[in-house]
Amino acid sequence: MEVINEKVARTDNTLLAITHLTQLLSYAIGFGGFITPLIIWLSTRNSVEGMDEHGKAIINLQLSLFLYIIISIPAILLLGLGILGLITTGILGFILPIVNAVRASNGESPSYFLTIKFL
């Protein structure tokens, strides 16, 4: 049998790292930290090896951070615990994409702790 139009997934660790780093757009320009990695993931998940795993991890992190922020806002009334939650969410949202971009460039799997598996 002959296989026609067989697409082989290419390895592109640089694109994986850039996809993780695009989450930082929210810190730089105020928006784009969710939609940009989503677009990259949806457009290249079948053509880049590992993109589906990394993309799901990124979207799960962004949705989890959004949920933590929503929970922290009313928690401000409870002795200011929400402020601590917002600060922690902001720090984790900045540090974790950088750490996982380095992991992606080394060919390792993403490791986002405290994320809820939505996808």
Biopython code that builds the backbone (N, CA, C, O; Angstrom):
import numpy as np
from Bio.PDB.StructureBuilder import StructureBuilder

atoms = [
    (1, "MET", "N", (0.835, -1.185, 0.000)),
    (1, "MET", "CA", (0.000, 0.000, 0.000)),
    (1, "MET", "C", (0.878, 1.246, 0.000)),
    (1, "MET", "O", (1.987, 1.257, 0.533)),
    (2, "GLU", "N", (0.355, 2.262, -0.599)),
    (2, "GLU", "CA", (1.076, 3.516, -0.677)),
    (2, "GLU", "C", (0.343, 4.560, 0.154)),
    (2, "GLU", "O", (-0.876, 4.711, 0.063)),
    (3, "VAL", "N", (1.111, 5.270, 0.961)),
    (3, "VAL", "CA", (0.532, 6.311, 1.801)),
    (3, "VAL", "C", (0.709, 7.648, 1.091)),
    (3, "VAL", "O", (1.814, 8.021, 0.699)),
    (4, "ILE", "N", (-0.392, 8.349, 0.936)),
    (4, "ILE", "CA", (-0.360, 9.639, 0.248)),
    (4, "ILE", "C", (-0.632, 10.744, 1.261)),
    (4, "ILE", "O", (-1.490, 10.602, 2.133)),
    (5, "ASN", "N", (0.101, 11.839, 1.140)),
    (5, "ASN", "CA", (-0.050, 13.015, 2.000)),
    (5, "ASN", "C", (0.141, 12.692, 3.481)),
    (5, "ASN", "O", (-0.641, 13.128, 4.325)),
    (6, "GLU", "N", (1.169, 11.938, 3.782)),
    (6, "GLU", "CA", (1.465, 11.640, 5.178)),
    (6, "GLU", "C", (2.208, 12.829, 5.774)),
    (6, "GLU", "O", (3.272, 13.214, 5.290)),
    (7, "LYS", "N", (1.642, 13.401, 6.817)),
    (7, "LYS", "CA", (2.273, 14.539, 7.468)),
    (7, "LYS", "C", (2.990, 14.046, 8.716)),
    (7, "LYS", "O", (2.401, 13.398, 9.581)),
    (8, "VAL", "N", (4.251, 14.363, 8.785)),
    (8, "VAL", "CA", (5.057, 13.982, 9.934)),
    (8, "VAL", "C", (5.188, 15.206, 10.827)),
    (8, "VAL", "O", (5.539, 16.290, 10.360)),
    (9, "ALA", "N", (4.903, 15.030, 12.116)),
    (9, "ALA", "CA", (5.016, 16.137, 13.056)),
    (9, "ALA", "C", (6.485, 16.492, 13.235)),
    (9, "ALA", "O", (7.319, 15.615, 13.459)),
    (10, "ARG", "N", (6.792, 17.766, 13.138)),
    (10, "ARG", "CA", (8.164, 18.212, 13.281)),
    (10, "ARG", "C", (8.442, 18.608, 14.719)),
    (10, "ARG", "O", (7.533, 18.999, 15.452)),
    (11, "THR", "N", (9.676, 18.508, 15.110)),
    (11, "THR", "CA", (10.081, 18.916, 16.449)),
    (11, "THR", "C", (10.519, 20.367, 16.382)),
    (11, "THR", "O", (11.433, 20.713, 15.634)),
    (12, "ASP", "N", (9.867, 21.214, 17.162)),
    (12, "ASP", "CA", (10.187, 22.636, 17.173)),
    (12, "ASP", "C", (10.125, 23.137, 18.611)),
    (12, "ASP", "O", (9.112, 23.682, 19.049)),
    (13, "ASN", "N", (11.223, 22.944, 19.340)),
    (13, "ASN", "CA", (11.266, 23.354, 20.746)),
    (13, "ASN", "C", (11.215, 24.867, 20.900)),
    (13, "ASN", "O", (10.741, 25.369, 21.919)),
    (14, "THR", "N", (11.694, 25.591, 19.909)),
    (14, "THR", "CA", (11.648, 27.053, 19.981)),
    (14, "THR", "C", (10.214, 27.555, 19.955)),
    (14, "THR", "O", (9.858, 28.453, 20.717)),
    (15, "LEU", "N", (9.391, 26.986, 19.089)),
    (15, "LEU", "CA", (7.984, 27.383, 19.032)),
    (15, "LEU", "C", (7.261, 27.022, 20.324)),
    (15, "LEU", "O", (6.400, 27.772, 20.783)),
    (16, "LEU", "N", (7.604, 25.882, 20.914)),
    (16, "LEU", "CA", (7.005, 25.507, 22.191)),
    (16, "LEU", "C", (7.372, 26.518, 23.273)),
    (16, "LEU", "O", (6.519, 26.912, 24.069)),
    (17, "ALA", "N", (8.633, 26.938, 23.306)),
    (17, "ALA", "CA", (9.071, 27.917, 24.304)),
    (17, "ALA", "C", (8.402, 29.274, 24.070)),
    (17, "ALA", "O", (8.001, 29.942, 25.022)),
    (18, "ILE", "N", (8.284, 29.675, 22.816)),
    (18, "ILE", "CA", (7.630, 30.950, 22.501)),
    (18, "ILE", "C", (6.157, 30.907, 22.896)),
    (18, "ILE", "O", (5.607, 31.902, 23.367)),
    (19, "THR", "N", (5.523, 29.754, 22.704)),
    (19, "THR", "CA", (4.122, 29.620, 23.091)),
    (19, "THR", "C", (3.953, 29.814, 24.591)),
    (19, "THR", "O", (2.989, 30.442, 25.029)),
    (20, "HIS", "N", (4.875, 29.285, 25.380)),
    (20, "HIS", "CA", (4.819, 29.502, 26.827)),
    (20, "HIS", "C", (5.054, 30.975, 27.175)),
    (20, "HIS", "O", (4.390, 31.527, 28.052)),
    (21, "LEU", "N", (5.992, 31.597, 26.488)),
    (21, "LEU", "CA", (6.325, 32.991, 26.798)),
    (21, "LEU", "C", (5.253, 33.977, 26.353)),
    (21, "LEU", "O", (5.203, 35.096, 26.864)),
    (22, "THR", "N", (4.396, 33.590, 25.415)),
    (22, "THR", "CA", (3.328, 34.507, 24.995)),
    (22, "THR", "C", (2.304, 34.740, 26.099)),
    (22, "THR", "O", (1.501, 35.670, 26.018)),
    (23, "GLN", "N", (2.331, 33.903, 27.124)),
    (23, "GLN", "CA", (1.442, 34.134, 28.267)),
    (23, "GLN", "C", (1.803, 35.427, 28.997)),
    (23, "GLN", "O", (0.966, 36.003, 29.692)),
    (24, "LEU", "N", (3.034, 35.877, 28.840)),
    (24, "LEU", "CA", (3.487, 37.085, 29.520)),
    (24, "LEU", "C", (3.002, 38.362, 28.843)),
    (24, "LEU", "O", (3.262, 39.458, 29.339)),
    (25, "LEU", "N", (2.304, 38.238, 27.722)),
    (25, "LEU", "CA", (1.757, 39.420, 27.058)),
    (25, "LEU", "C", (0.785, 40.173, 27.960)),
    (25, "LEU", "O", (0.660, 41.394, 27.860)),
    (26, "SER", "N", (0.102, 39.453, 28.835)),
    (26, "SER", "CA", (-0.831, 40.115, 29.759)),
    (26, "SER", "C", (-0.090, 41.057, 30.694)),
    (26, "SER", "O", (-0.628, 42.092, 31.086)),
    (27, "TYR", "N", (1.126, 40.713, 31.051)),
    (27, "TYR", "CA", (1.922, 41.578, 31.921)),
    (27, "TYR", "C", (2.546, 42.728, 31.140)),
    (27, "TYR", "O", (2.725, 43.819, 31.681)),
    (28, "ALA", "N", (2.877, 42.493, 29.879)),
    (28, "ALA", "CA", (3.550, 43.511, 29.085)),
    (28, "ALA", "C", (2.580, 44.543, 28.503)),
    (28, "ALA", "O", (2.815, 45.745, 28.630)),
    (29, "ILE", "N", (1.491, 44.092, 27.866)),
    (29, "ILE", "CA", (0.587, 45.036, 27.210)),
    (29, "ILE", "C", (-0.837, 44.991, 27.745)),
    (29, "ILE", "O", (-1.688, 45.759, 27.297)),
    (30, "GLY", "N", (-1.111, 44.096, 28.705)),
    (30, "GLY", "CA", (-2.415, 44.086, 29.345)),
    (30, "GLY", "C", (-3.408, 43.089, 28.795)),
    (30, "GLY", "O", (-4.439, 42.847, 29.421)),
    (31, "PHE", "N", (-3.133, 42.506, 27.648)),
    (31, "PHE", "CA", (-4.039, 41.506, 27.080)),
    (31, "PHE", "C", (-3.229, 40.592, 26.176)),
    (31, "PHE", "O", (-2.066, 40.865, 25.881)),
    (32, "GLY", "N", (-3.845, 39.521, 25.747)),
    (32, "GLY", "CA", (-3.191, 38.615, 24.814)),
    (32, "GLY", "C", (-2.553, 37.407, 25.454)),
    (32, "GLY", "O", (-2.080, 36.525, 24.738)),
    (33, "GLY", "N", (-2.519, 37.327, 26.771)),
    (33, "GLY", "CA", (-1.886, 36.212, 27.445)),
    (33, "GLY", "C", (-2.669, 34.921, 27.369)),
    (33, "GLY", "O", (-2.129, 33.854, 27.660)),
    (34, "PHE", "N", (-3.933, 34.995, 26.982)),
    (34, "PHE", "CA", (-4.742, 33.791, 26.825)),
    (34, "PHE", "C", (-4.987, 33.494, 25.348)),
    (34, "PHE", "O", (-4.866, 32.347, 24.917)),
    (35, "ILE", "N", (-5.324, 34.501, 24.586)),
    (35, "ILE", "CA", (-5.734, 34.286, 23.200)),
    (35, "ILE", "C", (-4.550, 33.933, 22.292)),
    (35, "ILE", "O", (-4.705, 33.120, 21.380)),
    (36, "THR", "N", (-3.379, 34.521, 22.521)),
    (36, "THR", "CA", (-2.229, 34.249, 21.657)),
    (36, "THR", "C", (-1.751, 32.805, 21.768)),
    (36, "THR", "O", (-1.575, 32.156, 20.737)),
    (37, "PRO", "N", (-1.529, 32.257, 23.001)),
    (37, "PRO", "CA", (-1.157, 30.840, 23.045)),
    (37, "PRO", "C", (-2.258, 29.920, 22.527)),
    (37, "PRO", "O", (-1.970, 28.859, 21.973)),
    (38, "LEU", "N", (-3.520, 30.321, 22.703)),
    (38, "LEU", "CA", (-4.637, 29.525, 22.199)),
    (38, "LEU", "C", (-4.590, 29.435, 20.681)),
    (38, "LEU", "O", (-4.790, 28.361, 20.115)),
    (39, "ILE", "N", (-4.329, 30.548, 20.025)),
    (39, "ILE", "CA", (-4.248, 30.563, 18.556)),
    (39, "ILE", "C", (-3.067, 29.731, 18.073)),
    (39, "ILE", "O", (-3.198, 28.961, 17.121)),
    (40, "ILE", "N", (-1.900, 29.882, 18.729)),
    (40, "ILE", "CA", (-0.726, 29.107, 18.328)),
    (40, "ILE", "C", (-0.985, 27.618, 18.525)),
    (40, "ILE", "O", (-0.653, 26.803, 17.664)),
    (41, "TRP", "N", (-1.581, 27.268, 19.666)),
    (41, "TRP", "CA", (-1.852, 25.855, 19.947)),
    (41, "TRP", "C", (-2.828, 25.265, 18.929)),
    (41, "TRP", "O", (-2.581, 24.185, 18.392)),
    (42, "LEU", "N", (-3.931, 25.961, 18.660)),
    (42, "LEU", "CA", (-4.932, 25.429, 17.738)),
    (42, "LEU", "C", (-4.422, 25.328, 16.305)),
    (42, "LEU", "O", (-4.845, 24.447, 15.557)),
    (43, "SER", "N", (-3.521, 26.222, 15.919)),
    (43, "SER", "CA", (-3.048, 26.202, 14.538)),
    (43, "SER", "C", (-1.903, 25.215, 14.301)),
    (43, "SER", "O", (-1.678, 24.795, 13.166)),
    (44, "THR", "N", (-1.173, 24.838, 15.367)),
    (44, "THR", "CA", (-0.008, 23.976, 15.155)),
    (44, "THR", "C", (-0.033, 22.692, 15.974)),
    (44, "THR", "O", (0.982, 21.997, 16.035)),
    (45, "ARG", "N", (-1.147, 22.352, 16.600)),
    (45, "ARG", "CA", (-1.147, 21.183, 17.477)),
    (45, "ARG", "C", (-0.958, 19.870, 16.737)),
    (45, "ARG", "O", (-0.493, 18.900, 17.335)),
    (46, "ASN", "N", (-1.299, 19.808, 15.466)),
    (46, "ASN", "CA", (-1.122, 18.579, 14.697)),
    (46, "ASN", "C", (0.196, 18.537, 13.936)),
    (46, "ASN", "O", (0.626, 17.467, 13.506)),
    (47, "SER", "N", (0.838, 19.677, 13.764)),
    (47, "SER", "CA", (2.047, 19.706, 12.951)),
    (47, "SER", "C", (3.335, 19.793, 13.765)),
    (47, "SER", "O", (4.414, 19.555, 13.221)),
    (48, "VAL", "N", (3.252, 20.128, 15.050)),
    (48, "VAL", "CA", (4.440, 20.221, 15.892)),
    (48, "VAL", "C", (4.345, 19.176, 16.988)),
    (48, "VAL", "O", (3.342, 19.084, 17.695)),
    (49, "GLU", "N", (5.390, 18.402, 17.115)),
    (49, "GLU", "CA", (5.424, 17.339, 18.121)),
    (49, "GLU", "C", (5.443, 17.949, 19.529)),
    (49, "GLU", "O", (6.295, 18.781, 19.839)),
    (50, "GLY", "N", (4.507, 17.530, 20.364)),
    (50, "GLY", "CA", (4.435, 18.004, 21.739)),
    (50, "GLY", "C", (3.582, 19.246, 21.937)),
    (50, "GLY", "O", (3.340, 19.655, 23.073)),
    (51, "MET", "N", (3.126, 19.849, 20.850)),
    (51, "MET", "CA", (2.344, 21.089, 20.978)),
    (51, "MET", "C", (1.012, 20.841, 21.664)),
    (51, "MET", "O", (0.545, 21.692, 22.422)),
    (52, "ASP", "N", (0.391, 19.701, 21.416)),
    (52, "ASP", "CA", (-0.902, 19.431, 22.032)),
    (52, "ASP", "C", (-0.766, 19.357, 23.553)),
    (52, "ASP", "O", (-1.592, 19.912, 24.278)),
    (53, "GLU", "N", (0.265, 18.679, 24.031)),
    (53, "GLU", "CA", (0.495, 18.571, 25.473)),
    (53, "GLU", "C", (0.806, 19.931, 26.093)),
    (53, "GLU", "O", (0.241, 20.284, 27.128)),
    (54, "HIS", "N", (1.692, 20.689, 25.471)),
    (54, "HIS", "CA", (2.075, 21.997, 25.988)),
    (54, "HIS", "C", (0.912, 22.984, 25.896)),
    (54, "HIS", "O", (0.692, 23.774, 26.815)),
    (55, "GLY", "N", (0.178, 22.941, 24.805)),
    (55, "GLY", "CA", (-0.956, 23.850, 24.638)),
    (55, "GLY", "C", (-2.041, 23.616, 25.666)),
    (55, "GLY", "O", (-2.596, 24.564, 26.221)),
    (56, "LYS", "N", (-2.348, 22.343, 25.922)),
    (56, "LYS", "CA", (-3.348, 22.036, 26.954)),
    (56, "LYS", "C", (-2.880, 22.499, 28.322)),
    (56, "LYS", "O", (-3.679, 22.999, 29.115)),
    (57, "ALA", "N", (-1.600, 22.340, 28.606)),
    (57, "ALA", "CA", (-1.063, 22.786, 29.897)),
    (57, "ALA", "C", (-1.162, 24.304, 30.037)),
    (57, "ALA", "O", (-1.468, 24.813, 31.115)),
    (58, "ILE", "N", (-0.904, 25.015, 28.957)),
    (58, "ILE", "CA", (-0.971, 26.480, 28.990)),
    (58, "ILE", "C", (-2.409, 26.946, 29.212)),
    (58, "ILE", "O", (-2.657, 27.812, 30.050)),
    (59, "ILE", "N", (-3.344, 26.384, 28.475)),
    (59, "ILE", "CA", (-4.743, 26.785, 28.609)),
    (59, "ILE", "C", (-5.271, 26.419, 29.990)),
    (59, "ILE", "O", (-6.018, 27.190, 30.592)),
    (60, "ASN", "N", (-4.887, 25.243, 30.499)),
    (60, "ASN", "CA", (-5.295, 24.866, 31.852)),
    (60, "ASN", "C", (-4.745, 25.846, 32.890)),
    (60, "ASN", "O", (-5.445, 26.204, 33.837)),
    (61, "LEU", "N", (-3.501, 26.277, 32.716)),
    (61, "LEU", "CA", (-2.931, 27.258, 33.647)),
    (61, "LEU", "C", (-3.684, 28.575, 33.581)),
    (61, "LEU", "O", (-4.030, 29.144, 34.616)),
    (62, "GLN", "N", (-3.941, 29.063, 32.381)),
    (62, "GLN", "CA", (-4.621, 30.356, 32.247)),
    (62, "GLN", "C", (-6.033, 30.310, 32.821)),
    (62, "GLN", "O", (-6.465, 31.257, 33.479)),
    (63, "LEU", "N", (-6.751, 29.223, 32.579)),
    (63, "LEU", "CA", (-8.096, 29.101, 33.144)),
    (63, "LEU", "C", (-8.048, 28.967, 34.666)),
    (63, "LEU", "O", (-8.902, 29.516, 35.362)),
    (64, "SER", "N", (-7.059, 28.241, 35.183)),
    (64, "SER", "CA", (-6.918, 28.095, 36.635)),
    (64, "SER", "C", (-6.581, 29.432, 37.283)),
    (64, "SER", "O", (-7.139, 29.771, 38.327)),
    (65, "LEU", "N", (-5.677, 30.191, 36.679)),
    (65, "LEU", "CA", (-5.331, 31.505, 37.229)),
    (65, "LEU", "C", (-6.543, 32.431, 37.232)),
    (65, "LEU", "O", (-6.759, 33.174, 38.189)),
    (66, "PHE", "N", (-7.330, 32.385, 36.163)),
    (66, "PHE", "CA", (-8.537, 33.197, 36.091)),
    (66, "PHE", "C", (-9.507, 32.806, 37.203)),
    (66, "PHE", "O", (-10.098, 33.675, 37.845)),
    (67, "LEU", "N", (-9.671, 31.517, 37.432)),
    (67, "LEU", "CA", (-10.549, 31.041, 38.493)),
    (67, "LEU", "C", (-10.034, 31.466, 39.865)),
    (67, "LEU", "O", (-10.823, 31.865, 40.722)),
    (68, "TYR", "N", (-8.723, 31.386, 40.084)),
    (68, "TYR", "CA", (-8.149, 31.810, 41.365)),
    (68, "TYR", "C", (-8.347, 33.303, 41.599)),
    (68, "TYR", "O", (-8.565, 33.730, 42.732)),
    (69, "ILE", "N", (-8.273, 34.090, 40.548)),
    (69, "ILE", "CA", (-8.503, 35.530, 40.685)),
    (69, "ILE", "C", (-9.960, 35.801, 41.035)),
    (69, "ILE", "O", (-10.249, 36.630, 41.898)),
    (70, "ILE", "N", (-10.878, 35.108, 40.371)),
    (70, "ILE", "CA", (-12.306, 35.282, 40.659)),
    (70, "ILE", "C", (-12.620, 34.897, 42.102)),
    (70, "ILE", "O", (-13.432, 35.553, 42.754)),
    (71, "ILE", "N", (-11.987, 33.846, 42.603)),
    (71, "ILE", "CA", (-12.196, 33.427, 43.987)),
    (71, "ILE", "C", (-11.553, 34.409, 44.964)),
    (71, "ILE", "O", (-12.092, 34.643, 46.046)),
    (72, "SER", "N", (-10.420, 34.979, 44.600)),
    (72, "SER", "CA", (-9.687, 35.869, 45.508)),
    (72, "SER", "C", (-10.371, 37.221, 45.686)),
    (72, "SER", "O", (-10.216, 37.847, 46.735)),
    (73, "ILE", "N", (-11.113, 37.680, 44.701)),
    (73, "ILE", "CA", (-11.735, 39.006, 44.802)),
    (73, "ILE", "C", (-12.736, 39.078, 45.951)),
    (73, "ILE", "O", (-12.640, 40.009, 46.751)),
    (74, "PRO", "N", (-13.693, 38.152, 46.088)),
    (74, "PRO", "CA", (-14.568, 38.239, 47.259)),
    (74, "PRO", "C", (-13.858, 37.863, 48.563)),
    (74, "PRO", "O", (-14.303, 38.245, 49.645)),
    (75, "ALA", "N", (-12.756, 37.116, 48.460)),
    (75, "ALA", "CA", (-12.019, 36.736, 49.664)),
    (75, "ALA", "C", (-11.262, 37.903, 50.284)),
    (75, "ALA", "O", (-10.721, 37.775, 51.383)),
    (76, "ILE", "N", (-11.217, 39.028, 49.601)),
    (76, "ILE", "CA", (-10.583, 40.222, 50.178)),
    (76, "ILE", "C", (-11.328, 40.644, 51.431)),
    (76, "ILE", "O", (-10.727, 41.188, 52.356)),
    (77, "LEU", "N", (-12.624, 40.400, 51.470)),
    (77, "LEU", "CA", (-13.424, 40.759, 52.632)),
    (77, "LEU", "C", (-13.129, 39.884, 53.844)),
    (77, "LEU", "O", (-13.445, 40.265, 54.971)),
    (78, "LEU", "N", (-12.526, 38.713, 53.628)),
    (78, "LEU", "CA", (-12.190, 37.801, 54.719)),
    (78, "LEU", "C", (-10.775, 38.068, 55.220)),
    (78, "LEU", "O", (-9.836, 37.346, 54.889)),
    (79, "LEU", "N", (-10.644, 39.109, 56.018)),
    (79, "LEU", "CA", (-9.362, 39.471, 56.621)),
    (79, "LEU", "C", (-8.251, 39.727, 55.608)),
    (79, "LEU", "O", (-7.073, 39.577, 55.932)),
    (80, "GLY", "N", (-8.603, 40.099, 54.421)),
    (80, "GLY", "CA", (-7.611, 40.423, 53.407)),
    (80, "GLY", "C", (-6.929, 39.223, 52.783)),
    (80, "GLY", "O", (-5.906, 39.386, 52.118)),
    (81, "LEU", "N", (-7.457, 38.027, 52.972)),
    (81, "LEU", "CA", (-6.831, 36.836, 52.396)),
    (81, "LEU", "C", (-6.848, 36.856, 50.869)),
    (81, "LEU", "O", (-5.997, 36.241, 50.227)),
    (82, "GLY", "N", (-7.797, 37.549, 50.302)),
    (82, "GLY", "CA", (-7.870, 37.645, 48.854)),
    (82, "GLY", "C", (-6.710, 38.420, 48.265)),
    (82, "GLY", "O", (-6.277, 38.146, 47.146)),
    (83, "ILE", "N", (-6.202, 39.392, 49.019)),
    (83, "ILE", "CA", (-5.044, 40.151, 48.533)),
    (83, "ILE", "C", (-3.834, 39.238, 48.428)),
    (83, "ILE", "O", (-3.068, 39.317, 47.467)),
    (84, "LEU", "N", (-3.664, 38.372, 49.420)),
    (84, "LEU", "CA", (-2.578, 37.399, 49.367)),
    (84, "LEU", "C", (-2.772, 36.448, 48.180)),
    (84, "LEU", "O", (-1.805, 36.089, 47.508)),
    (85, "GLY", "N", (-4.009, 36.043, 47.926)),
    (85, "GLY", "CA", (-4.301, 35.187, 46.781)),
    (85, "GLY", "C", (-4.011, 35.874, 45.458)),
    (85, "GLY", "O", (-3.479, 35.249, 44.540)),
    (86, "LEU", "N", (-4.352, 37.153, 45.348)),
    (86, "LEU", "CA", (-4.086, 37.888, 44.112)),
    (86, "LEU", "C", (-2.585, 38.060, 43.877)),
    (86, "LEU", "O", (-2.112, 37.932, 42.748)),
    (87, "ILE", "N", (-1.844, 38.348, 44.936)),
    (87, "ILE", "CA", (-0.394, 38.501, 44.805)),
    (87, "ILE", "C", (0.247, 37.176, 44.395)),
    (87, "ILE", "O", (1.101, 37.139, 43.510)),
    (88, "THR", "N", (-0.173, 36.091, 45.046)),
    (88, "THR", "CA", (0.364, 34.768, 44.715)),
    (88, "THR", "C", (0.029, 34.384, 43.281)),
    (88, "THR", "O", (0.878, 33.849, 42.567)),
    (89, "THR", "N", (-1.188, 34.650, 42.858)),
    (89, "THR", "CA", (-1.599, 34.350, 41.489)),
    (89, "THR", "C", (-0.766, 35.147, 40.488)),
    (89, "THR", "O", (-0.355, 34.617, 39.456)),
    (90, "GLY", "N", (-0.521, 36.413, 40.793)),
    (90, "GLY", "CA", (0.288, 37.242, 39.908)),
    (90, "GLY", "C", (1.721, 36.755, 39.791)),
    (90, "GLY", "O", (2.298, 36.760, 38.704)),
    (91, "ILE", "N", (2.294, 36.337, 40.911)),
    (91, "ILE", "CA", (3.671, 35.840, 40.886)),
    (91, "ILE", "C", (3.757, 34.518, 40.142)),
    (91, "ILE", "O", (4.644, 34.327, 39.311)),
    (92, "LEU", "N", (2.834, 33.599, 40.438)),
    (92, "LEU", "CA", (2.848, 32.302, 39.744)),
    (92, "LEU", "C", (2.589, 32.456, 38.247)),
    (92, "LEU", "O", (3.181, 31.746, 37.434)),
    (93, "GLY", "N", (1.707, 33.380, 37.887)),
    (93, "GLY", "CA", (1.420, 33.615, 36.480)),
    (93, "GLY", "C", (2.589, 34.202, 35.723)),
    (93, "GLY", "O", (2.627, 34.135, 34.494)),
    (94, "PHE", "N", (3.550, 34.780, 36.441)),
    (94, "PHE", "CA", (4.737, 35.344, 35.806)),
    (94, "PHE", "C", (5.892, 34.338, 35.775)),
    (94, "PHE", "O", (6.607, 34.243, 34.778)),
    (95, "ILE", "N", (6.070, 33.597, 36.858)),
    (95, "ILE", "CA", (7.216, 32.694, 36.979)),
    (95, "ILE", "C", (7.021, 31.387, 36.201)),
    (95, "ILE", "O", (7.934, 30.937, 35.509)),
    (96, "LEU", "N", (5.839, 30.779, 36.312)),
    (96, "LEU", "CA", (5.619, 29.459, 35.699)),
    (96, "LEU", "C", (5.793, 29.437, 34.173)),
    (96, "LEU", "O", (6.363, 28.475, 33.658)),
    (97, "PRO", "N", (5.330, 30.448, 33.429)),
    (97, "PRO", "CA", (5.586, 30.398, 31.985)),
    (97, "PRO", "C", (7.078, 30.460, 31.638)),
    (97, "PRO", "O", (7.512, 29.836, 30.670)),
    (98, "ILE", "N", (7.855, 31.200, 32.410)),
    (98, "ILE", "CA", (9.290, 31.291, 32.141)),
    (98, "ILE", "C", (9.966, 29.951, 32.410)),
    (98, "ILE", "O", (10.777, 29.483, 31.611)),
    (99, "VAL", "N", (9.625, 29.340, 33.545)),
    (99, "VAL", "CA", (10.208, 28.042, 33.891)),
    (99, "VAL", "C", (9.845, 26.998, 32.839)),
    (99, "VAL", "O", (10.697, 26.210, 32.427)),
    (100, "ASN", "N", (8.604, 26.989, 32.411)),
    (100, "ASN", "CA", (8.182, 25.985, 31.439)),
    (100, "ASN", "C", (8.663, 26.292, 30.032)),
    (100, "ASN", "O", (8.757, 25.377, 29.215)),
    (101, "ALA", "N", (8.969, 27.535, 29.721)),
    (101, "ALA", "CA", (9.594, 27.841, 28.435)),
    (101, "ALA", "C", (10.999, 27.249, 28.383)),
    (101, "ALA", "O", (11.422, 26.737, 27.347)),
    (102, "VAL", "N", (11.715, 27.320, 29.493)),
    (102, "VAL", "CA", (13.042, 26.707, 29.560)),
    (102, "VAL", "C", (12.915, 25.191, 29.452)),
    (102, "VAL", "O", (13.699, 24.549, 28.752)),
    (103, "ARG", "N", (11.932, 24.621, 30.142)),
    (103, "ARG", "CA", (11.711, 23.174, 30.055)),
    (103, "ARG", "C", (11.360, 22.766, 28.623)),
    (103, "ARG", "O", (11.832, 21.735, 28.143)),
    (104, "ALA", "N", (10.544, 23.557, 27.945)),
    (104, "ALA", "CA", (10.150, 23.233, 26.567)),
    (104, "ALA", "C", (11.342, 23.326, 25.623)),
    (104, "ALA", "O", (11.475, 22.509, 24.711)),
    (105, "SER", "N", (12.202, 24.303, 25.830)),
    (105, "SER", "CA", (13.370, 24.434, 24.956)),
    (105, "SER", "C", (14.353, 23.285, 25.164)),
    (105, "SER", "O", (15.139, 22.970, 24.270)),
    (106, "ASN", "N", (14.310, 22.654, 26.347)),
    (106, "ASN", "CA", (15.153, 21.488, 26.600)),
    (106, "ASN", "C", (14.478, 20.185, 26.201)),
    (106, "ASN", "O", (15.067, 19.116, 26.366)),
    (107, "GLY", "N", (13.257, 20.247, 25.681)),
    (107, "GLY", "CA", (12.544, 19.069, 25.223)),
    (107, "GLY", "C", (11.820, 18.318, 26.326)),
    (107, "GLY", "O", (11.471, 17.152, 26.142)),
    (108, "GLU", "N", (11.585, 18.952, 27.465)),
    (108, "GLU", "CA", (10.916, 18.308, 28.589)),
    (108, "GLU", "C", (9.424, 18.636, 28.571)),
    (108, "GLU", "O", (8.986, 19.565, 27.892)),
    (109, "SER", "N", (8.657, 17.859, 29.326)),
    (109, "SER", "CA", (7.219, 18.084, 29.445)),
    (109, "SER", "C", (6.950, 19.273, 30.359)),
    (109, "SER", "O", (7.757, 19.570, 31.240)),
    (110, "PRO", "N", (5.811, 19.964, 30.157)),
    (110, "PRO", "CA", (5.487, 21.094, 31.030)),
    (110, "PRO", "C", (5.102, 20.614, 32.422)),
    (110, "PRO", "O", (4.596, 19.506, 32.598)),
    (111, "SER", "N", (5.351, 21.467, 33.402)),
    (111, "SER", "CA", (5.031, 21.128, 34.786)),
    (111, "SER", "C", (4.386, 22.337, 35.447)),
    (111, "SER", "O", (5.067, 23.151, 36.071)),
    (112, "TYR", "N", (3.078, 22.449, 35.310)),
    (112, "TYR", "CA", (2.332, 23.516, 35.970)),
    (112, "TYR", "C", (1.629, 22.920, 37.172)),
    (112, "TYR", "O", (0.672, 22.160, 37.021)),
    (113, "PHE", "N", (2.097, 23.258, 38.369)),
    (113, "PHE", "CA", (1.421, 22.761, 39.554)),
    (113, "PHE", "C", (0.285, 23.706, 39.916)),
    (113, "PHE", "O", (0.245, 24.845, 39.452)),
    (114, "LEU", "N", (-0.617, 23.239, 40.729)),
    (114, "LEU", "CA", (-1.798, 23.985, 41.166)),
    (114, "LEU", "C", (-2.748, 24.323, 40.017)),
    (114, "LEU", "O", (-3.524, 25.273, 40.120)),
    (115, "THR", "N", (-2.696, 23.565, 38.937)),
    (115, "THR", "CA", (-3.631, 23.805, 37.846)),
    (115, "THR", "C", (-4.745, 22.770, 37.866)),
    (115, "THR", "O", (-4.550, 21.622, 38.266)),
    (116, "ILE", "N", (-5.890, 23.198, 37.435)),
    (116, "ILE", "CA", (-7.044, 22.322, 37.318)),
    (116, "ILE", "C", (-7.063, 21.801, 35.890)),
    (116, "ILE", "O", (-6.927, 22.579, 34.946)),
    (117, "LYS", "N", (-7.227, 20.507, 35.722)),
    (117, "LYS", "CA", (-7.231, 19.904, 34.390)),
    (117, "LYS", "C", (-8.589, 20.102, 33.724)),
    (117, "LYS", "O", (-9.484, 19.269, 33.863)),
    (118, "PHE", "N", (-8.737, 21.212, 33.000)),
    (118, "PHE", "CA", (-9.963, 21.466, 32.247)),
    (118, "PHE", "C", (-9.966, 20.699, 30.931)),
    (118, "PHE", "O", (-10.991, 20.146, 30.533)),
    (119, "LEU", "N", (-8.830, 20.667, 30.265)),
    (119, "LEU", "CA", (-8.702, 20.000, 28.960)),
    (119, "LEU", "C", (-7.966, 18.691, 29.109)),
    (119, "LEU", "O", (-7.758, 17.983, 28.123)),
]
sb = StructureBuilder()
sb.init_structure("model")
sb.init_model(0)
sb.init_chain("A")
sb.init_seg("    ")
for serial, (resi, resn, name, xyz) in enumerate(atoms, 1):
    if name == "N":
        sb.init_residue(resn, " ", resi, " ")
    sb.init_atom(name, np.array(xyz, "f"), 0.0, 1.0, " ", f" {name:<3s}", serial, name[0])
structure = sb.get_structure()
